[in-house]
Amino acid sequence: MTSVHSTVQILRRARLRSSTEAALQTSIETALTAGDVEFEREARLAPGERIDFLTTGGIGIEAKTRASRRAVFRQLERYAAIDTISSLILVTGTAIGLPESINGKPLFLVSLGRGAL
């Protein structure tokens, strides 16, 4: 099982395409597979709640190319309220200020702009 810190580093080191959300998700899938991270794609957490990726350790990964900051935060709040989730990683090109945790679950940001530097 890969730790959340290792998973964040795998994603930060990867070249993630962000032209569309589908391209971003494919890039994330490629990076996780190359990093030997076991995951489920489009994992159902609860009725009406699907997260883009869920690792075997309960790390939820959500990809957003363009989205309202408020909507993204609300979505992450809903995910963090679910017992299956141990921590969350948001992969986004949107500048967003986030707390270190939501509902007691650690929250990490992987900025798409950071990888392009």
Stockholm file with secondary structure:
# STOCKHOLM 1.0

chainA/1-117         MTSVHSTVQILRRARLRSSTEAALQTSIETALTAGDVEFEREARLAPGERIDFLTTGGIGIEAKTRASRRAVFRQLERYAAIDTISSLILVTGTAIGLPESINGKPLFLVSLGRGAL
#=GR chainA/1-117 SS CCCHHHHHHHHHHSCCCCSSHHHHHHHHHHHHHHTTCCEEEEEEEETTEEEEEEETTSEEEEEESSCCHHHHHHHHHHHHTSTTCSEEEEEESSCCCCCSEETTEEEEEEEHHHHTC
#=GC SS_cons         CCCHHHHHHHHHHSCCCCSSHHHHHHHHHHHHHHTTCCEEEEEEEETTEEEEEEETTSEEEEEESSCCHHHHHHHHHHHHTSTTCSEEEEEESSCCCCCSEETTEEEEEEEHHHHTC
//
